[in-house]
């Protein structure tokens, strides 16, 4: 049976109670149809989770909980992706949460088709969807969606950028990862728009990080994001288990 999960502000003590914010209280009672004494899992979005009982008192909904358990910490993974069309972007967002991406940066590139008229509202909408996905998959740390950013404002860091023209001239992401030493720093993966990178962007991209390919097939942007983040996540988990 799938656990009923709710978000709260913070879980620092080994036991206690949390008053749910109005939106979560409404979700618990009206959407999930939870009742007094029901067992729920609460997440604070900061790496902690706990099991507790729902207590409804007057206009207040509380969770009385026990046994907070932090999840193991891996280096952060940052997905930088050119904004995609609505359904594709929502799909990438959901899968990024499920795969443990720490931060998602929506980018404007030369060939980005979708350019939000209200970037702040766009960011808030994506963050709300990411929080919903968090509860569904049971992850305890939030994936933070940043404000919309221009590719030109990105700075060099540990970054692998997907180049549809790299095969077979450049190494694959998997080849590069296995040569990469263990790190505690954030790893950035950069995925371009549906139309690919503009030729004038290539010199700038080469300064930002390492070009990689994802195989011989031409992948849709959302598929490339899923494959790349899956490979990086699996590599980090494997590195964590291997001796120094």
CORKA-V512111 format. One record per pair of residues at least 12 apart in sequence whose C-alpha atoms are under 6 Angstrom apart, sorted by the first residue. I is the first residue (numbers start at 1). J is the second residue. D is the distance in Angstrom with one decimal. If there is no record, write none. Layout:
BEGIN
i=<I | I>
j=<J | J>
d=<D | D>
END
This chain:
BEGIN
i=<4 | 5 | 5 | 5 | 5 | 6 | 7 | 7 | 7 | 8 | 8 | 9 | 10 | 14 | 14 | 15 | 15 | 16 | 16 | 17 | 17 | 17 | 18 | 18 | 19 | 19 | 20 | 20 | 25 | 36 | 36 | 36 | 37 | 37 | 37 | 38 | 38 | 39 | 39 | 40 | 43 | 45 | 45 | 45 | 46 | 47 | 47 | 47 | 47 | 48 | 48 | 48 | 49 | 49 | 50 | 50 | 51 | 51 | 52 | 52 | 75 | 75 | 75 | 76 | 76 | 77 | 77 | 77 | 77 | 77 | 78 | 78 | 78 | 78 | 79 | 79 | 79 | 80 | 80 | 80 | 81 | 81 | 81 | 81 | 81 | 82 | 82 | 82 | 82 | 82 | 83 | 83 | 92 | 94 | 102 | 103 | 103 | 103 | 104 | 105 | 106 | 107 | 107 | 107 | 107 | 108 | 108 | 109 | 112 | 123 | 127 | 156 | 158 | 159 | 159 | 159 | 159 | 160 | 160 | 160 | 160 | 161 | 161 | 161 | 162 | 162 | 162 | 163 | 163 | 166 | 167 | 171 | 172 | 172 | 172 | 173 | 173 | 194>
j=<40 | 40 | 41 | 42 | 135 | 42 | 42 | 43 | 44 | 20 | 44 | 44 | 44 | 67 | 68 | 65 | 66 | 64 | 65 | 63 | 64 | 65 | 62 | 63 | 61 | 62 | 61 | 62 | 61 | 54 | 55 | 56 | 53 | 54 | 55 | 53 | 54 | 52 | 53 | 52 | 140 | 140 | 141 | 142 | 141 | 70 | 71 | 140 | 141 | 69 | 70 | 140 | 68 | 69 | 67 | 68 | 65 | 66 | 64 | 65 | 184 | 185 | 186 | 102 | 186 | 101 | 102 | 186 | 187 | 188 | 102 | 103 | 104 | 188 | 104 | 188 | 189 | 104 | 105 | 190 | 106 | 107 | 190 | 191 | 192 | 106 | 107 | 108 | 192 | 193 | 106 | 107 | 222 | 133 | 143 | 143 | 144 | 145 | 145 | 146 | 148 | 148 | 149 | 150 | 151 | 150 | 151 | 151 | 193 | 147 | 145 | 208 | 187 | 187 | 188 | 189 | 209 | 189 | 209 | 210 | 211 | 189 | 190 | 211 | 191 | 212 | 213 | 212 | 213 | 213 | 213 | 212 | 212 | 213 | 214 | 212 | 213 | 221>
d=<5.2 | 5.9 | 4.8 | 5.6 | 5.5 | 4.9 | 5.7 | 5.0 | 5.7 | 5.9 | 5.0 | 5.4 | 4.8 | 5.4 | 5.5 | 5.5 | 4.4 | 5.8 | 5.6 | 5.4 | 4.2 | 5.8 | 5.4 | 5.2 | 5.9 | 4.4 | 5.8 | 5.8 | 5.9 | 5.6 | 5.4 | 6.0 | 5.1 | 4.9 | 6.0 | 5.4 | 5.4 | 5.7 | 4.7 | 5.5 | 5.4 | 5.2 | 4.1 | 4.5 | 4.7 | 5.5 | 5.9 | 4.7 | 4.4 | 5.7 | 4.7 | 5.6 | 5.4 | 5.7 | 5.7 | 4.6 | 5.5 | 6.0 | 5.1 | 3.8 | 5.0 | 5.9 | 5.7 | 5.4 | 4.5 | 5.2 | 5.3 | 5.7 | 5.0 | 6.0 | 5.8 | 4.8 | 5.9 | 4.6 | 4.8 | 6.0 | 5.2 | 5.9 | 4.7 | 4.7 | 5.4 | 5.6 | 5.8 | 4.8 | 6.0 | 5.8 | 4.4 | 5.7 | 5.2 | 5.0 | 5.5 | 5.7 | 5.9 | 5.7 | 4.8 | 5.2 | 4.8 | 5.9 | 4.9 | 5.3 | 5.1 | 5.8 | 5.0 | 5.5 | 6.0 | 4.7 | 6.0 | 5.6 | 5.6 | 5.7 | 5.6 | 4.2 | 5.5 | 6.0 | 4.4 | 5.6 | 4.7 | 5.0 | 5.7 | 4.8 | 5.8 | 5.7 | 4.4 | 5.0 | 5.5 | 5.2 | 5.6 | 5.9 | 5.6 | 5.4 | 5.7 | 5.8 | 5.1 | 4.7 | 5.7 | 5.2 | 6.0 | 5.6>
END
